[in-house]
Amino acid sequence: MTEHTAPARLDLHQDVALLTADIIDIFSVSGEERRLADAVEHALRSVPQLEVVRDGDSIIARTNLGRTERVILAGHLDTVPLPTTEGSLGTVPSYWPSGAPGEGILYGRGATDMKGGVAVKLALAAGLFDGGAEPDKDITFVFYDHEEVEAVKSGLGRLVRNHGGLLGGDFAILLEPTNGTVEGGCNGTIRFEATTTGEAAHSARAWMGSNAIHAAAPILARLAAYEPRTINVDGLDYRESLNAVKVNGGTAGNVIPDRCIVEINYRFAPDKTPDDAERHVRELLEGFDVVRTDAAAGARPGLNHPAAASFVAAVGAAPKPKYGWTDVARFSELGIPAVNFGPGDALLAHKDNEHVDADAIRDCLRALRSWLTE
């Protein structure tokens, strides 16, 4: 853990791209979010219209303006570890290749996933009340830790358990990178281990044993021949995928293996529950020992909700499906329609050259501010 120091100071009224660079410069790899959480909390407490609650390294900030509609803007503070490739642009905290801060492309860990989104939320929290203006919706801002690690550590999950009453709302927007396009819902994900067994023997006398790795060949053949489906859910086409992601077997180079485990990941459309997805995989792999090891439900897009429809109209681009799993699923479980919308290209997340266009951050802020005050 990094040594705890005084909170870094964030200027929420500066250009939002420059604010993003300042946030990138605050180290916040999963498990070490405290310094950024301190800075975010300190900045939010300077906005008198906000009720601020902190739980560990997660923060909830809410307006209480008596509006008939409440919107949740959520996103995580943590990043994956810093890149290790020597000479990569991403090895520095933040970097402007143009040499002019705030112009062009911003590089750095979290530029897309998702410190640009964090900066947009902070700029909104402060700027919506500039000059006596007020949003026409009540807003709950949620910043949470431990998103980039196993789900059991999720700061958002902890907030739901400890402060669920503060997370009610009519509609939620998760500021994950979407290139400024609304991405509705998300696919679910489920993992399995398919195990084959054999009998160990010296490889010089292989006929005295039974090769468990060879016995796994039909599993791989069925998965290779499988044709994933595209399923329309509430007007969006979700592409599924079913793949072997890891094979583990064998003990030594001269031993016939007596056990082999094929790890399998199924990304399924949000028309299914995890139990539906499990039945589908078991049917495909009938005859094999299959154990479910992990699962997370997807989320339907919820674009038929009036708030979602008005937001899509305000953004102006046709919505798309979210193929990967995101925390919109947690809001869906709470009965809150949720979409993904944020600056940056999701395909750049976690890459050593992670970067975002400064104008994409500004465009995201502009779209949300316009919708929240229309």
N, C-alpha and C positions, 0 to 999 in steps of 0.2 A: 504493500500500500504506500502511496505517496504521503509525505508528511503533511499534516493539516496546517494550513496557513490562513492568513486573513483572506476574506473573499476577494476575488478579482472584481474589478469594477467594469460593468457593462453600460455603455451609453446607448440607451434604447431609442434615442432620437436621431442618431446618425444614420447615414445611408445604410439600408438593410444588407447590402453586399459587404460593406465594411464591418458591420456587426457580425456577419457570418464569419469573416476572417478572425475576428476577435474571439469568437466562440470556438473555432477550430484550434486556436492557440492555447486553449485551456484543455489540458490532457484529461480524457474521460473514458479510457478503456474500461470495459465492463468490470465492475468490482472496485473501480477507482473514480467514481463519478462525483465524489463529495465536493471537490473544489468547484466544479461547474454547477452543481446543485446549490452550493452556497451563493455563487454569483447570481444565479437565476432568482433564488429566493430574495436576495437583497434588492435586486432590481425591481421585482414585482411588488415588494412591500413599499416601494416609493410611489406606487400608483394608488392614490387614496380610494378610488372606486372599487378596489379589489379586496375580497376576503381571501386571505392566503392561509393554507394549511400545509404543513410539511410532515411527511412520514418517511423516515430514513432519508434516502436521497431521491425521493419523489415529492412532487409539489402539485397541489391543486390551487388554482386562483380563480375566483368566481365573481362575476358582477351580480348584483341583486337590485336590478332596476325595475322589477315588477312587470317585465314584458310577458306576453302570452306564449312566447316560444323561447326555448333554450337550446343553444348549439354548443357542442363540445368540440374543441380543437385539441388534438392530442398528438404526442410524439415522444420518442425516447431520447435521453441524453447521452447514452453510452455509444461507443464505437467498438469495432473489432480492433485487435492490436495493430500497432503501427507497422508499416511495411518494412521489410528487411532487405530488399534489393538495393545493393549499393549504387548510389548515384541516381536513384529514382527521384523524380520531382516530389513524390509524395512523402519522402523521408523528412522533409522540413514541415513544421507545423502548418504554415500556409504560405502560398507563393503565387504571385501575379506575374506570369511570363511577360506581359506587356511592360512591366516595370512601373506601371501607374496604378496604385491601389484603387480598387473600385471599377477598373476598366477591363473588359474582356473576360478571360477565364481565370477562375480561382481554383488552385490546387490545394489539397491537404486531406488528411484523414477525416472523414465525416462530411466532406464538402457536399456529397449527395445524400449520404445515409448517416444522419439526416440533420446536420447542423444548419443547413440552409432552411429547412422547415422549422427548426427551433428558433432561428433568428426571425423568421416571418411571424411566428406566434408572439414573440417578445415585442416586436415592433408594433404589432396590432394592439397588444395589451396596453402599451403606452400611448400610441397615436390615436386610438379611437376616441380619446377624450380631449384631444388637443383643441384649444379654442372654444371649450364648452360644448363641443359636439358629443353626441352619445349614439351608440348603436341602437338599431330598432329591435334587436334580439338580446336576451341575456346570453352571456357566454361563459363557459367553463373551460379554462386553459389547464391542460394536464401535461406535466413533464415527468417522465419516470425513468428509473434505472433498470439495468439488467434485462434489456431486450435481446441482446445479441448472444445470449447463453441459453441454457436449458430452461424450459418454461416454468419449472418449479421455483426459480429465483425471480420471476418477472415482477418488477415494481408495479406494473399496472395490475397484475393479479393481486398483489398485496393491497393496493388501494381499494380494489373492489371488495376485498374481505374486510378491511378496517374502516373504510369511509364510503361504503356503497351509497349511502344516502346523499353524498355530495356529487355523485356521478350520474344522477338522473338527467335526462334530456330528451329532446325530440329528434335530434339528428346529430351524427358525429362525423367529423372529418379527421382522418389520420394523415399527417403531412409527410408521408413516405414519398420518395421520388417517383413521379409519374410523367415527367416531361410536361407538366402543366396541363395534363388531361385528366378528367375524372375517370377513375378506375373503380368500378362497382364490385363490392363483395370480395370474395377470394376463394380459391380452391381449398379443399381440406387436404390433410396429409396423414398418412398412416404407414407404419413400418412393421415389418415381420421378420422373423428368422425361420427359414426352412432348413431343417436338419436332416442329413442322411448319415447312416452309420454303416460300418463295415467291420473288418477284422484285420488287426495289425499283423504284419509279417515283414521279414527282411525282404528288401526289394530284389535281392538275388534269387529269392524263392517266392516270387509274387503269387504263384498259384496256391500258396499255402494261406493266403489271406483274401480279403475282399476290399476293393478300393472305394472308400466313401466319396472321394472327389469325383471319380468316374460316375458314381451313382447319382451325383448331382447334375449330370449332363442333361437329363430330361427336364429338370427345372429351368435351366438356362435356355433350353430349346423352346419351351413353352413361352417363356418371357420374350425371347427374341422374335417369335412368330406372332406375338400378341399385337393387335392393331388398336392403338388407343382411340378413344372416341372423342368427338367434339359435341358437347351437349348445350343446347340453348336453355338458359335459365333467366326468366323475366326479361327476355330480349337481348341478352348478351351470350356470346358463344364462348364457353369454357373448354379449353383443350385439356384433356387428361394425359397422364403418363404413368406407366408402370414399368419399373426397371429393377434389375439387380444392381445394387450399389456397392456391394463388398462381398468377397468370398474369403472364408477363413477355414483352412484345413491343413492337416499334415503336421508332423513333429520333427522330422529330420529328412535329409536327402537320401537316406537309404532305408526308409521305413514306409511301407504301404500304409496310407492313412486310414484310420478307423472311424473318423468323424469329420464332417464337413458342414459348415454353416453358410448359407447364402442369405445375405441381408437384402431385403426388398423394400422399396419405397413406392407407394401408390399415391399420386396426386389426383384427387377426385373432385368432380364438379360439385357445387354446393346444392345440387338437388338430392344428394345422398347424405345420410348420417354416417359416422364412423362404422357403426354396425353393418349398414348396407355395404360399405366399402369392403369390410372384412368378409362378408358372405361372397362377394364377387371374387375376391382373391382366392378364397378357399375353393370355390368352384373351379377356378382355373388350375389350381395346384392340387386337385383331388388326388388322394393316395399318398401324399407326403405329409410329414410332421411339420406343421406350420404353427408358429406361436406369434401372437400379436405383442409387440413390445412398446409401441407408442402410437398415439393418435391425437389429432386436433381437428375439430369440426371446421368446415368452411363457413362462409357467410353468403347468403343470397344478396344480390345487389341492392335491393330496397329502393330502386330508383322511382318507384311509383308513389313514394311518400311525397307530399307537397313540398316539404323543405328540400328534399333531394332534387326534385324536378326543377324548383326555382334556382337551385345552385347550378345545375347542369346548364340551364338556360343562360345564366349569368356568365358562365365560363365560355359558352358559345361553341365548343367542340363536341363532337359525338363521343359519348362515353365508351370506355373499353372494359373488358373483364380484367381482373387481377389474377394471374395464374399462380403466383406464389402465395404462401400463407402470410397474413399480416394480422395485427391486433384488431382489425375491424371485426374479426370473428369474436373477440371478447365482448365488444359492444353489441354485436348481434345476439349473443347469449343473454345479454341484459334486456333484450327487446328494443334496442335502439338501432334504427337503420344507420349504416355507416358506409363511407366511401373513402378511397385513397385519393389524395390530391396534394402534390408538392413539387418543388423545383428539382430539376436534375434528372438524369437518365439512370434508371434502376440497374441497367447493365453495367454501370461503372461502380456500383456499390462494392466495397471491400477490395477493389483493385489498387495496386500500388500507385497508379496514376489517376486516382479518383479526383474528379474535378466537376465544376459547375459553372455555367455562364452567369455572370453577374446580373445580366438583364433577365434571366429566367427567375432569379430570386425576386427581383423587383416586380416582374409580371405577376408572380404568385401573390405577392403582398397586395398589389393593386386589385386583383380579381377578388380576393377575400374581403378587402376593405370596402369595395364597391357593393358587394352582396350584403355585407353585414350592416350597411348604412342606407340601403335603398329604401 
